[in-house]
Amino acid sequence: MKNKLKVLRAMNDWSQAELGQQLDVSRQAINAIETGKYDPSLPLAFKIARLFGMPIEEIFDDGFEGDKNA
Amino acid sequence: MQISASLLDKFLLLPLAASLMMMADKGKVDAALTSGSATQVMLLAAATLVVAILAVLGTKIDRRCTEDYIYQILSNAALIAVVTAVMMNMAWGIVTVVDISMPRLTGQMMTGIVGFSWCTAYYWYRWRGVQP
């Protein structure tokens, strides 16, 4: 799953460790999410969305190209 | 207390080395044949059930102490360890039929195989990620 976590983190000038601290996860977990090696759990995805003040689907892209208005 | 990935990276080197030593255990070539009695089966099944329930309860603590990323890696690696142990048991059974000088797998060896495959899978997932 693609995500904008790296971009959002850079916009806030946070290191992976700093972001991890705010989300209560390790730097390795942030790195794994950013490099697409791991999809965060739903609670963690909500935490990330809340931290950046954005909806989950604006941060994470599952590649689904269906009718978004349906 | 949260278990960090970097700490686990270092810690798992210990069981990895231990599992290799376990696999080096000298097996019995001429093990006495014993027929599986009903008592033996019942004892083993009951003991396994108790240990399995304890393990289920134990993983609850693991889950609380481990972040989701690490827990997912550990559980994926555990699945690999189980599959590897079953496949190795079958494959080694064939080897001992072909070459009778090779020892049968002992419990110690099996524990070694499980530990080695679990640790190897852990490092693999840390390196490659857990995505299919």
N, CA and C atoms of all chains as a GROMACS GRO file, in nm:
protein
  606
    1MET      N    1   0.084  -0.119   0.000
    1MET     CA    2   0.000   0.000   0.000
    1MET      C    3   0.089   0.126   0.000
    2LYS      N    4   0.059   0.218  -0.095
    2LYS     CA    5   0.138   0.342  -0.101
    2LYS      C    6   0.090   0.438   0.006
    3ASN      N    7   0.179   0.524   0.050
    3ASN     CA    8   0.138   0.624   0.150
    3ASN      C    9   0.222   0.751   0.139
    4LYS      N   10   0.171   0.857   0.201
    4LYS     CA   11   0.239   0.987   0.194
    4LYS      C   12   0.311   1.020   0.325
    5LEU      N   13   0.338   0.918   0.404
    5LEU     CA   14   0.393   0.942   0.537
    5LEU      C   15   0.527   1.015   0.533
    6LYS      N   16   0.612   0.977   0.439
    6LYS     CA   17   0.745   1.039   0.429
    6LYS      C   18   0.731   1.188   0.396
    7VAL      N   19   0.642   1.218   0.303
    7VAL     CA   20   0.620   1.358   0.262
    7VAL      C   21   0.565   1.438   0.379
    8LEU      N   22   0.463   1.383   0.445
    8LEU     CA   23   0.401   1.452   0.558
    8LEU      C   24   0.500   1.473   0.672
    9ARG      N   25   0.585   1.373   0.694
    9ARG     CA   26   0.687   1.383   0.799
    9ARG      C   27   0.787   1.492   0.764
   10ALA      N   28   0.827   1.496   0.636
   10ALA     CA   29   0.923   1.598   0.592
   10ALA      C   30   0.864   1.739   0.603
   11MET      N   31   0.735   1.750   0.573
   11MET     CA   32   0.668   1.881   0.582
   11MET      C   33   0.670   1.934   0.725
   12ASN      N   34   0.666   1.841   0.819
   12ASN     CA   35   0.668   1.881   0.960
   12ASN      C   36   0.811   1.882   1.018
   13ASP      N   37   0.907   1.850   0.931
   13ASP     CA   38   1.048   1.847   0.972
   13ASP      C   39   1.073   1.755   1.092
   14TRP      N   40   1.011   1.637   1.085
   14TRP     CA   41   1.029   1.538   1.192
   14TRP      C   42   1.120   1.427   1.143
   15SER      N   43   1.196   1.372   1.233
   15SER     CA   44   1.274   1.253   1.199
   15SER      C   45   1.183   1.131   1.218
   16GLN      N   46   1.227   1.017   1.168
   16GLN     CA   47   1.146   0.895   1.185
   16GLN      C   48   1.130   0.863   1.334
   17ALA      N   49   1.236   0.886   1.409
   17ALA     CA   50   1.231   0.858   1.554
   17ALA      C   51   1.131   0.951   1.623
   18GLU      N   52   1.131   1.079   1.582
   18GLU     CA   53   1.038   1.176   1.643
   18GLU      C   54   0.893   1.141   1.612
   19LEU      N   55   0.870   1.102   1.488
   19LEU     CA   56   0.734   1.063   1.450
   19LEU      C   57   0.692   0.936   1.525
   20GLY      N   58   0.786   0.843   1.533
   20GLY     CA   59   0.761   0.719   1.606
   20GLY      C   60   0.725   0.745   1.752
   21GLN      N   61   0.796   0.840   1.810
   21GLN     CA   62   0.771   0.877   1.950
   21GLN      C   63   0.628   0.930   1.967
   22GLN      N   64   0.586   1.012   1.874
   22GLN     CA   65   0.451   1.070   1.882
   22GLN      C   66   0.341   0.967   1.861
   23LEU      N   67   0.377   0.865   1.783
   23LEU     CA   68   0.277   0.760   1.755
   23LEU      C   69   0.293   0.640   1.848
   24ASP      N   70   0.394   0.646   1.934
   24ASP     CA   71   0.421   0.538   2.029
   24ASP      C   72   0.461   0.408   1.958
   25VAL      N   73   0.537   0.423   1.851
   25VAL     CA   74   0.592   0.306   1.781
   25VAL      C   75   0.742   0.332   1.759
   26SER      N   76   0.813   0.229   1.713
   26SER     CA   77   0.958   0.244   1.696
   26SER      C   78   0.991   0.314   1.564
   27ARG      N   79   1.117   0.361   1.556
   27ARG     CA   80   1.165   0.424   1.432
   27ARG      C   81   1.160   0.321   1.319
   28GLN      N   82   1.189   0.194   1.355
   28GLN     CA   83   1.188   0.087   1.254
   28GLN      C   84   1.049   0.068   1.194
   29ALA      N   85   0.946   0.083   1.279
   29ALA     CA   86   0.808   0.068   1.229
   29ALA      C   87   0.775   0.180   1.130
   30ILE      N   88   0.818   0.303   1.162
   30ILE     CA   89   0.794   0.416   1.072
   30ILE      C   90   0.866   0.393   0.939
   31ASN      N   91   0.990   0.348   0.949
   31ASN     CA   92   1.069   0.320   0.829
   31ASN      C   93   1.002   0.210   0.744
   32ALA      N   94   0.951   0.108   0.810
   32ALA     CA   95   0.885  -0.003   0.738
   32ALA      C   96   0.758   0.045   0.668
   33ILE      N   97   0.684   0.136   0.733
   33ILE     CA   98   0.562   0.190   0.670
   33ILE      C   99   0.600   0.276   0.549
   34GLU      N  100   0.699   0.364   0.569
   34GLU     CA  101   0.740   0.455   0.461
   34GLU      C  102   0.793   0.381   0.339
   35THR      N  103   0.863   0.271   0.362
   35THR     CA  104   0.921   0.196   0.249
   35THR      C  105   0.825   0.090   0.194
   36GLY      N  106   0.704   0.087   0.250
   36GLY     CA  107   0.602  -0.006   0.200
   36GLY      C  108   0.624  -0.150   0.240
   37LYS      N  109   0.708  -0.171   0.343
   37LYS     CA  110   0.734  -0.309   0.387
   37LYS      C  111   0.630  -0.358   0.486
   38TYR      N  112   0.549  -0.268   0.533
   38TYR     CA  113   0.450  -0.304   0.636
   38TYR      C  114   0.334  -0.206   0.630
   39ASP      N  115   0.212  -0.260   0.632
   39ASP     CA  116   0.092  -0.177   0.640
   39ASP      C  117   0.053  -0.163   0.786
   40PRO      N  118   0.033  -0.040   0.833
   40PRO     CA  119  -0.001  -0.025   0.975
   40PRO      C  120  -0.138  -0.084   1.007
   41SER      N  121  -0.156  -0.118   1.133
   41SER     CA  122  -0.287  -0.168   1.177
   41SER      C  123  -0.387  -0.052   1.170
   42LEU      N  124  -0.514  -0.085   1.176
   42LEU     CA  125  -0.617   0.018   1.166
   42LEU      C  126  -0.605   0.121   1.280
   43PRO      N  127  -0.585   0.076   1.407
   43PRO     CA  128  -0.567   0.178   1.512
   43PRO      C  129  -0.450   0.271   1.486
   44LEU      N  130  -0.339   0.216   1.434
   44LEU     CA  131  -0.221   0.301   1.406
   44LEU      C  132  -0.249   0.395   1.289
   45ALA      N  133  -0.320   0.346   1.189
   45ALA     CA  134  -0.356   0.431   1.074
   45ALA      C  135  -0.443   0.549   1.120
   46PHE      N  136  -0.536   0.521   1.212
   46PHE     CA  137  -0.620   0.629   1.267
   46PHE      C  138  -0.535   0.729   1.345
   47LYS      N  139  -0.439   0.677   1.420
   47LYS     CA  140  -0.349   0.762   1.499
   47LYS      C  141  -0.271   0.856   1.406
   48ILE      N  142  -0.221   0.798   1.296
   48ILE     CA  143  -0.143   0.876   1.198
   48ILE      C  144  -0.232   0.986   1.137
   49ALA      N  145  -0.353   0.944   1.098
   49ALA     CA  146  -0.447   1.039   1.037
   49ALA      C  147  -0.480   1.153   1.133
   50ARG      N  148  -0.502   1.118   1.258
   50ARG     CA  149  -0.534   1.221   1.359
   50ARG      C  150  -0.416   1.316   1.380
   51LEU      N  151  -0.295   1.260   1.382
   51LEU     CA  152  -0.175   1.342   1.405
   51LEU      C  153  -0.158   1.446   1.294
   52PHE      N  154  -0.182   1.405   1.170
   52PHE     CA  155  -0.164   1.496   1.058
   52PHE      C  156  -0.293   1.571   1.022
   53GLY      N  157  -0.401   1.540   1.092
   53GLY     CA  158  -0.529   1.608   1.068
   53GLY      C  159  -0.584   1.583   0.929
   54MET      N  160  -0.567   1.462   0.882
   54MET     CA  161  -0.614   1.426   0.747
   54MET      C  162  -0.692   1.296   0.752
   55PRO      N  163  -0.783   1.274   0.654
   55PRO     CA  164  -0.850   1.144   0.650
   55PRO      C  165  -0.752   1.033   0.610
   56ILE      N  166  -0.779   0.912   0.656
   56ILE     CA  167  -0.689   0.800   0.628
   56ILE      C  168  -0.663   0.782   0.478
   57GLU      N  169  -0.772   0.793   0.398
   57GLU     CA  170  -0.756   0.767   0.254
   57GLU      C  171  -0.672   0.872   0.183
   58GLU      N  172  -0.647   0.984   0.248
   58GLU     CA  173  -0.559   1.084   0.187
   58GLU      C  174  -0.412   1.054   0.216
   59ILE      N  175  -0.391   0.974   0.317
   59ILE     CA  176  -0.253   0.938   0.352
   59ILE      C  177  -0.215   0.803   0.291
   60PHE      N  178  -0.310   0.710   0.294
   60PHE     CA  179  -0.283   0.576   0.241
   60PHE      C  180  -0.363   0.551   0.114
   61ASP      N  181  -0.297   0.488   0.017
   61ASP     CA  182  -0.361   0.458  -0.112
   61ASP      C  183  -0.349   0.307  -0.137
   62ASP      N  184  -0.467   0.240  -0.136
   62ASP     CA  185  -0.464   0.094  -0.157
   62ASP      C  186  -0.468   0.057  -0.306
   63GLY      N  187  -0.467   0.159  -0.392
   63GLY     CA  188  -0.463   0.134  -0.536
   63GLY      C  189  -0.596   0.099  -0.596
   64PHE      N  190  -0.703   0.105  -0.515
   64PHE     CA  191  -0.836   0.072  -0.566
   64PHE      C  192  -0.888   0.185  -0.654
   65GLU      N  193  -0.926   0.149  -0.778
   65GLU     CA  194  -0.968   0.252  -0.875
   65GLU      C  195  -1.118   0.250  -0.898
   66GLY      N  196  -1.196   0.209  -0.799
   66GLY     CA  197  -1.341   0.202  -0.816
   66GLY      C  198  -1.406   0.339  -0.817
   67ASP      N  199  -1.538   0.339  -0.836
   67ASP     CA  200  -1.613   0.465  -0.838
   67ASP      C  201  -1.622   0.518  -0.695
   68LYS      N  202  -1.548   0.626  -0.670
   68LYS     CA  203  -1.542   0.680  -0.535
   68LYS      C  204  -1.671   0.750  -0.494
   69ASN      N  205  -1.757   0.780  -0.594
   69ASN     CA  206  -1.885   0.847  -0.563
   69ASN      C  207  -1.995   0.747  -0.532
   70ALA      N  208  -1.968   0.619  -0.562
   70ALA     CA  209  -2.071   0.515  -0.544
   70ALA      C  210  -2.097   0.490  -0.397
   71MET      N  211   0.639  -0.213   2.932
   71MET     CA  212   0.764  -0.191   2.861
   71MET      C  213   0.750  -0.235   2.715
   72GLN      N  214   0.789  -0.149   2.623
   72GLN     CA  215   0.782  -0.183   2.482
   72GLN      C  216   0.914  -0.247   2.436
   73ILE      N  217   0.901  -0.353   2.359
   73ILE     CA  218   1.021  -0.418   2.306
   73ILE      C  219   1.051  -0.354   2.170
   74SER      N  220   1.167  -0.294   2.157
   74SER     CA  221   1.199  -0.227   2.031
   74SER      C  222   1.252  -0.327   1.930
   75ALA      N  223   1.240  -0.291   1.803
   75ALA     CA  224   1.286  -0.379   1.695
   75ALA      C  225   1.437  -0.398   1.702
   76SER      N  226   1.509  -0.290   1.734
   76SER     CA  227   1.655  -0.300   1.737
   76SER      C  228   1.701  -0.393   1.850
   77LEU      N  229   1.628  -0.388   1.963
   77LEU     CA  230   1.661  -0.476   2.076
   77LEU      C  231   1.637  -0.622   2.038
   78LEU      N  232   1.524  -0.645   1.971
   78LEU     CA  233   1.489  -0.781   1.929
   78LEU      C  234   1.587  -0.832   1.823
   79ASP      N  235   1.632  -0.741   1.736
   79ASP     CA  236   1.732  -0.778   1.634
   79ASP      C  237   1.854  -0.840   1.700
   80LYS      N  238   1.896  -0.778   1.809
   80LYS     CA  239   2.017  -0.826   1.879
   80LYS      C  240   1.984  -0.950   1.963
   81PHE      N  241   1.869  -0.945   2.031
   81PHE     CA  242   1.833  -1.054   2.122
   81PHE      C  243   1.816  -1.187   2.049
   82LEU      N  244   1.756  -1.183   1.930
   82LEU     CA  245   1.728  -1.308   1.858
   82LEU      C  246   1.854  -1.377   1.806
   83LEU      N  247   1.967  -1.309   1.812
   83LEU     CA  248   2.092  -1.374   1.773
   83LEU      C  249   2.125  -1.489   1.869
   84LEU      N  250   2.079  -1.473   1.993
   84LEU     CA  251   2.104  -1.574   2.098
   84LEU      C  252   2.031  -1.706   2.067
   85PRO      N  253   1.895  -1.704   2.051
   85PRO     CA  254   1.827  -1.829   2.016
   85PRO      C  255   1.868  -1.883   1.879
   86LEU      N  256   1.912  -1.792   1.791
   86LEU     CA  257   1.958  -1.838   1.659
   86LEU      C  258   2.081  -1.926   1.676
   87ALA      N  259   2.174  -1.881   1.758
   87ALA     CA  260   2.295  -1.960   1.784
   87ALA      C  261   2.261  -2.088   1.862
   88ALA      N  262   2.168  -2.074   1.960
   88ALA     CA  263   2.129  -2.190   2.041
   88ALA      C  264   2.061  -2.297   1.955
   89SER      N  265   1.978  -2.252   1.861
   89SER     CA  266   1.906  -2.348   1.777
   89SER      C  267   2.003  -2.426   1.688
   90LEU      N  268   2.109  -2.359   1.647
   90LEU     CA  269   2.211  -2.428   1.565
   90LEU      C  270   2.280  -2.537   1.647
   91MET      N  271   2.305  -2.506   1.775
   91MET     CA  272   2.370  -2.604   1.863
   91MET      C  273   2.276  -2.722   1.889
   92MET      N  274   2.144  -2.690   1.904
   92MET     CA  275   2.046  -2.796   1.929
   92MET      C  276   2.040  -2.893   1.811
   93MET      N  277   2.050  -2.838   1.691
   93MET     CA  278   2.042  -2.923   1.573
   93MET      C  279   2.164  -3.014   1.561
   94ALA      N  280   2.270  -2.977   1.631
   94ALA     CA  281   2.391  -3.058   1.628
   94ALA      C  282   2.383  -3.173   1.728
   95ASP      N  283   2.270  -3.183   1.797
   95ASP     CA  284   2.250  -3.289   1.896
   95ASP      C  285   2.266  -3.427   1.833
   96LYS      N  286   2.339  -3.516   1.905
   96LYS     CA  287   2.362  -3.650   1.851
   96LYS      C  288   2.235  -3.734   1.864
   97GLY      N  289   2.181  -3.778   1.755
   97GLY     CA  290   2.058  -3.856   1.757
   97GLY      C  291   2.085  -4.004   1.781
   98LYS      N  292   1.980  -4.075   1.820
   98LYS     CA  293   1.995  -4.220   1.843
   98LYS      C  294   1.968  -4.293   1.712
   99VAL      N  295   2.066  -4.367   1.668
   99VAL     CA  296   2.049  -4.443   1.546
   99VAL      C  297   1.963  -4.566   1.572
  100ASP      N  298   1.991  -4.633   1.685
  100ASP     CA  299   1.917  -4.755   1.718
  100ASP      C  300   1.819  -4.730   1.833
  101ALA      N  301   1.732  -4.637   1.816
  101ALA     CA  302   1.634  -4.607   1.920
  101ALA      C  303   1.540  -4.726   1.939
  102ALA      N  304   1.511  -4.758   2.064
  102ALA     CA  305   1.422  -4.870   2.092
  102ALA      C  306   1.281  -4.839   2.041
  103LEU      N  307   1.221  -4.934   1.977
  103LEU     CA  308   1.086  -4.911   1.924
  103LEU      C  309   0.983  -4.930   2.034
  104THR      N  310   0.898  -4.835   2.050
  104THR     CA  311   0.791  -4.846   2.151
  104THR      C  312   0.658  -4.818   2.082
  105SER      N  313   0.562  -4.900   2.116
  105SER     CA  314   0.432  -4.878   2.053
  105SER      C  315   0.358  -4.767   2.126
  106GLY      N  316   0.292  -4.681   2.053
  106GLY     CA  317   0.219  -4.570   2.113
  106GLY      C  318   0.096  -4.620   2.186
  107SER      N  319   0.101  -4.618   2.318
  107SER     CA  320  -0.013  -4.665   2.396
  107SER      C  321  -0.116  -4.554   2.410
  108ALA      N  322  -0.236  -4.593   2.449
  108ALA     CA  323  -0.344  -4.495   2.468
  108ALA      C  324  -0.307  -4.396   2.578
  109THR      N  325  -0.240  -4.448   2.682
  109THR     CA  326  -0.198  -4.360   2.793
  109THR      C  327  -0.101  -4.254   2.743
  110GLN      N  328  -0.008  -4.299   2.659
  110GLN     CA  329   0.092  -4.206   2.605
  110GLN      C  330   0.025  -4.097   2.524
  111VAL      N  331  -0.069  -4.137   2.440
  111VAL     CA  332  -0.140  -4.040   2.355
  111VAL      C  333  -0.218  -3.942   2.442
  112MET      N  334  -0.287  -3.995   2.542
  112MET     CA  335  -0.368  -3.908   2.630
  112MET      C  336  -0.280  -3.810   2.706
  113LEU      N  337  -0.167  -3.861   2.757
  113LEU     CA  338  -0.075  -3.775   2.832
  113LEU      C  339  -0.020  -3.663   2.743
  114LEU      N  340   0.024  -3.704   2.622
  114LEU     CA  341   0.080  -3.606   2.530
  114LEU      C  342  -0.024  -3.502   2.488
  115ALA      N  343  -0.144  -3.551   2.458
  115ALA     CA  344  -0.251  -3.460   2.414
  115ALA      C  345  -0.287  -3.361   2.525
  116ALA      N  346  -0.300  -3.413   2.648
  116ALA     CA  347  -0.337  -3.327   2.761
  116ALA      C  348  -0.228  -3.224   2.789
  117ALA      N  349  -0.103  -3.271   2.789
  117ALA     CA  350   0.009  -3.179   2.815
  117ALA      C  351   0.017  -3.073   2.706
  118THR      N  352  -0.002  -3.116   2.580
  118THR     CA  353   0.004  -3.021   2.469
  118THR      C  354  -0.107  -2.917   2.482
  119LEU      N  355  -0.225  -2.964   2.521
  119LEU     CA  356  -0.339  -2.872   2.537
  119LEU      C  357  -0.310  -2.767   2.644
  120VAL      N  358  -0.257  -2.812   2.756
  120VAL     CA  359  -0.224  -2.719   2.866
  120VAL      C  360  -0.119  -2.617   2.821
  121VAL      N  361  -0.014  -2.668   2.756
  121VAL     CA  362   0.094  -2.578   2.710
  121VAL      C  363   0.041  -2.481   2.605
  122ALA      N  364  -0.045  -2.531   2.515
  122ALA     CA  365  -0.100  -2.445   2.410
  122ALA      C  366  -0.184  -2.333   2.471
  123ILE      N  367  -0.265  -2.366   2.572
  123ILE     CA  368  -0.348  -2.264   2.638
  123ILE      C  369  -0.258  -2.162   2.710
  124LEU      N  370  -0.154  -2.212   2.776
  124LEU     CA  371  -0.060  -2.122   2.843
  124LEU      C  372   0.008  -2.030   2.740
  125ALA      N  373   0.040  -2.088   2.623
  125ALA     CA  374   0.104  -2.008   2.517
  125ALA      C  375   0.008  -1.900   2.466
  126VAL      N  376  -0.120  -1.936   2.453
  126VAL     CA  377  -0.220  -1.838   2.408
  126VAL      C  378  -0.227  -1.722   2.507
  127LEU      N  379  -0.230  -1.757   2.637
  127LEU     CA  380  -0.233  -1.653   2.741
  127LEU      C  381  -0.103  -1.573   2.742
  128GLY      N  382   0.007  -1.643   2.719
  128GLY     CA  383   0.137  -1.577   2.717
  128GLY      C  384   0.150  -1.476   2.604
  129THR      N  385   0.093  -1.509   2.488
  129THR     CA  386   0.103  -1.417   2.374
  129THR      C  387   0.024  -1.289   2.398
  130LYS      N  388  -0.074  -1.296   2.490
  130LYS     CA  389  -0.148  -1.173   2.524
  130LYS      C  390  -0.052  -1.071   2.585
  131ILE      N  391   0.038  -1.123   2.671
  131ILE     CA  392   0.138  -1.035   2.733
  131ILE      C  393   0.234  -0.986   2.625
  132ASP      N  394   0.275  -1.078   2.537
  132ASP     CA  395   0.364  -1.040   2.427
  132ASP      C  396   0.304  -0.927   2.346
  133ARG      N  397   0.175  -0.941   2.319
  133ARG     CA  398   0.108  -0.844   2.233
  133ARG      C  399   0.101  -0.706   2.299
  134ARG      N  400   0.084  -0.708   2.431
  134ARG     CA  401   0.078  -0.580   2.503
  134ARG      C  402   0.216  -0.514   2.507
  135CYS      N  403   0.320  -0.599   2.511
  135CYS     CA  404   0.457  -0.546   2.524
  135CYS      C  405   0.522  -0.521   2.389
  136THR      N  406   0.457  -0.563   2.282
  136THR     CA  407   0.520  -0.552   2.150
  136THR      C  408   0.433  -0.467   2.060
  137GLU      N  409   0.496  -0.379   1.985
  137GLU     CA  410   0.418  -0.299   1.891
  137GLU      C  411   0.370  -0.389   1.776
  138ASP      N  412   0.268  -0.343   1.708
  138ASP     CA  413   0.203  -0.424   1.605
  138ASP      C  414   0.300  -0.472   1.496
  139TYR      N  415   0.391  -0.384   1.456
  139TYR     CA  416   0.487  -0.417   1.350
  139TYR      C  417   0.570  -0.540   1.387
  140ILE      N  418   0.626  -0.538   1.508
  140ILE     CA  419   0.710  -0.650   1.553
  140ILE      C  420   0.626  -0.775   1.575
  141TYR      N  421   0.507  -0.757   1.632
  141TYR     CA  422   0.422  -0.873   1.658
  141TYR      C  423   0.383  -0.942   1.527
  142GLN      N  424   0.358  -0.861   1.425
  142GLN     CA  425   0.322  -0.918   1.294
  142GLN      C  426   0.440  -0.997   1.236
  143ILE      N  427   0.559  -0.944   1.251
  143ILE     CA  428   0.678  -1.014   1.202
  143ILE      C  429   0.697  -1.145   1.279
  144LEU      N  430   0.684  -1.136   1.411
  144LEU     CA  431   0.704  -1.256   1.495
  144LEU      C  432   0.601  -1.364   1.463
  145SER      N  433   0.475  -1.324   1.445
  145SER     CA  434   0.371  -1.424   1.417
  145SER      C  435   0.386  -1.483   1.278
  146ASN      N  436   0.426  -1.400   1.181
  146ASN     CA  437   0.452  -1.452   1.046
  146ASN      C  438   0.568  -1.550   1.049
  147ALA      N  439   0.672  -1.513   1.123
  147ALA     CA  440   0.790  -1.599   1.134
  147ALA      C  441   0.756  -1.731   1.203
  148ALA      N  442   0.664  -1.725   1.301
  148ALA     CA  443   0.622  -1.846   1.372
  148ALA      C  444   0.552  -1.943   1.276
  149LEU      N  445   0.472  -1.888   1.186
  149LEU     CA  446   0.404  -1.972   1.086
  149LEU      C  447   0.507  -2.041   0.996
  150ILE      N  448   0.607  -1.966   0.956
  150ILE     CA  449   0.714  -2.022   0.873
  150ILE      C  450   0.785  -2.134   0.949
  151ALA      N  451   0.809  -2.111   1.079
  151ALA     CA  452   0.878  -2.210   1.162
  151ALA      C  453   0.798  -2.340   1.170
  152VAL      N  454   0.667  -2.329   1.185
  152VAL     CA  455   0.582  -2.449   1.194
  152VAL      C  456   0.585  -2.526   1.062
  153VAL      N  457   0.568  -2.453   0.952
  153VAL     CA  458   0.568  -2.518   0.819
  153VAL      C  459   0.704  -2.585   0.794
  154THR      N  460   0.810  -2.512   0.826
  154THR     CA  461   0.945  -2.566   0.807
  154THR      C  462   0.966  -2.693   0.889
  155ALA      N  463   0.921  -2.691   1.015
  155ALA     CA  464   0.939  -2.807   1.103
  155ALA      C  465   0.865  -2.929   1.046
  156VAL      N  466   0.743  -2.909   1.000
  156VAL     CA  467   0.664  -3.020   0.943
  156VAL      C  468   0.732  -3.074   0.818
  157MET      N  469   0.774  -2.984   0.729
  157MET     CA  470   0.838  -3.025   0.604
  157MET      C  471   0.972  -3.094   0.629
  158MET      N  472   1.047  -3.040   0.724
  158MET     CA  473   1.178  -3.098   0.757
  158MET      C  474   1.161  -3.238   0.816
  159ASN      N  475   1.059  -3.253   0.899
  159ASN     CA  476   1.031  -3.383   0.961
  159ASN      C  477   1.002  -3.488   0.853
  160MET      N  478   0.921  -3.447   0.754
  160MET     CA  479   0.887  -3.539   0.644
  160MET      C  480   1.009  -3.568   0.558
  161ALA      N  481   1.081  -3.461   0.523
  161ALA     CA  482   1.199  -3.477   0.436
  161ALA      C  483   1.306  -3.563   0.503
  162TRP      N  484   1.326  -3.538   0.633
  162TRP     CA  485   1.428  -3.615   0.705
  162TRP      C  486   1.386  -3.761   0.720
  163GLY      N  487   1.258  -3.785   0.728
  163GLY     CA  488   1.206  -3.922   0.731
  163GLY      C  489   1.245  -3.998   0.606
  164ILE      N  490   1.239  -3.930   0.493
  164ILE     CA  491   1.278  -3.992   0.365
  164ILE      C  492   1.429  -4.017   0.364
  165VAL      N  493   1.504  -3.919   0.416
  165VAL     CA  494   1.650  -3.932   0.420
  165VAL      C  495   1.691  -4.055   0.502
  166THR      N  496   1.625  -4.074   0.616
  166THR     CA  497   1.662  -4.188   0.703
  166THR      C  498   1.622  -4.323   0.642
  167VAL      N  499   1.523  -4.320   0.553
  167VAL     CA  500   1.486  -4.444   0.483
  167VAL      C  501   1.594  -4.477   0.380
  168VAL      N  502   1.640  -4.374   0.309
  168VAL     CA  503   1.742  -4.393   0.205
  168VAL      C  504   1.877  -4.425   0.267
  169ASP      N  505   1.914  -4.348   0.370
  169ASP     CA  506   2.044  -4.365   0.434
  169ASP      C  507   2.022  -4.402   0.581
  170ILE      N  508   2.029  -4.531   0.611
  170ILE     CA  509   1.997  -4.577   0.747
  170ILE      C  510   2.102  -4.537   0.851
  171SER      N  511   2.217  -4.488   0.804
  171SER     CA  512   2.320  -4.447   0.900
  171SER      C  513   2.289  -4.310   0.960
  172MET      N  514   2.195  -4.238   0.899
  172MET     CA  515   2.159  -4.106   0.950
  172MET      C  516   2.066  -4.121   1.071
  173PRO      N  517   2.088  -4.041   1.175
  173PRO     CA  518   2.004  -4.054   1.294
  173PRO      C  519   1.863  -3.998   1.273
  174ARG      N  520   1.768  -4.053   1.352
  174ARG     CA  521   1.631  -3.999   1.348
  174ARG      C  522   1.633  -3.861   1.413
  175LEU      N  523   1.537  -3.778   1.379
  175LEU     CA  524   1.530  -3.644   1.440
  175LEU      C  525   1.489  -3.656   1.586
  176THR      N  526   1.564  -3.593   1.673
  176THR     CA  527   1.528  -3.593   1.815
  176THR      C  528   1.447  -3.466   1.845
  177GLY      N  529   1.388  -3.465   1.962
  177GLY     CA  530   1.313  -3.347   2.005
  177GLY      C  531   1.401  -3.224   2.008
  178GLN      N  532   1.525  -3.245   2.052
  178GLN     CA  533   1.623  -3.135   2.059
  178GLN      C  534   1.650  -3.079   1.919
  179MET      N  535   1.665  -3.170   1.824
  179MET     CA  536   1.690  -3.126   1.685
  179MET      C  537   1.571  -3.049   1.630
  180MET      N  538   1.449  -3.101   1.659
  180MET     CA  539   1.327  -3.034   1.611
  180MET      C  540   1.315  -2.894   1.670
  181THR      N  541   1.348  -2.883   1.800
  181THR     CA  542   1.345  -2.751   1.864
  181THR      C  543   1.445  -2.659   1.796
  182GLY      N  544   1.559  -2.715   1.761
  182GLY     CA  545   1.661  -2.639   1.690
  182GLY      C  546   1.612  -2.591   1.554
  183ILE      N  547   1.544  -2.681   1.483
  183ILE     CA  548   1.492  -2.647   1.350
  183ILE      C  549   1.388  -2.535   1.362
  184VAL      N  550   1.299  -2.549   1.461
  184VAL     CA  551   1.195  -2.447   1.482
  184VAL      C  552   1.259  -2.312   1.516
  185GLY      N  553   1.355  -2.316   1.610
  185GLY     CA  554   1.421  -2.192   1.651
  185GLY      C  555   1.497  -2.127   1.537
  186PHE      N  556   1.570  -2.209   1.462
  186PHE     CA  557   1.650  -2.157   1.351
  186PHE      C  558   1.561  -2.096   1.242
  187SER      N  559   1.453  -2.169   1.207
  187SER     CA  560   1.366  -2.117   1.100
  187SER      C  561   1.289  -1.993   1.146
  188TRP      N  562   1.252  -1.991   1.275
  188TRP     CA  563   1.181  -1.874   1.328
  188TRP      C  564   1.272  -1.750   1.321
  189CYS      N  565   1.394  -1.766   1.369
  189CYS     CA  566   1.488  -1.653   1.369
  189CYS      C  567   1.522  -1.609   1.227
  190THR      N  568   1.544  -1.708   1.139
  190THR     CA  569   1.578  -1.674   1.001
  190THR      C  570   1.463  -1.598   0.936
  191ALA      N  571   1.339  -1.647   0.957
  191ALA     CA  572   1.222  -1.580   0.900
  191ALA      C  573   1.205  -1.440   0.958
  192TYR      N  574   1.236  -1.426   1.088
  192TYR     CA  575   1.227  -1.294   1.152
  192TYR      C  576   1.318  -1.195   1.079
  193TYR      N  577   1.445  -1.233   1.059
  193TYR     CA  578   1.540  -1.142   0.993
  193TYR      C  579   1.502  -1.119   0.847
  194TRP      N  580   1.445  -1.222   0.786
  194TRP     CA  581   1.401  -1.208   0.646
  194TRP      C  582   1.291  -1.101   0.637
  195TYR      N  583   1.192  -1.111   0.727
  195TYR     CA  584   1.082  -1.014   0.726
  195TYR      C  585   1.129  -0.874   0.766
  196ARG      N  586   1.229  -0.866   0.853
  196ARG     CA  587   1.282  -0.735   0.889
  196ARG      C  588   1.350  -0.672   0.768
  197TRP      N  589   1.413  -0.758   0.688
  197TRP     CA  590   1.486  -0.710   0.571
  197TRP      C  591   1.391  -0.680   0.454
  198ARG      N  592   1.299  -0.772   0.425
  198ARG     CA  593   1.213  -0.763   0.306
  198ARG      C  594   1.075  -0.707   0.334
  199GLY      N  595   1.037  -0.702   0.461
  199GLY     CA  596   0.903  -0.655   0.494
  199GLY      C  597   0.804  -0.770   0.500
  200VAL      N  598   0.685  -0.742   0.552
  200VAL     CA  599   0.585  -0.849   0.570
  200VAL      C  600   0.478  -0.848   0.461
  201GLN      N  601   0.497  -0.763   0.362
  201GLN     CA  602   0.397  -0.758   0.254
  201GLN      C  603   0.407  -0.882   0.166
  202PRO      N  604   0.290  -0.934   0.119
  202PRO     CA  605   0.296  -1.052   0.032
  202PRO      C  606   0.360  -1.019  -0.105
   0.00000   0.00000   0.00000
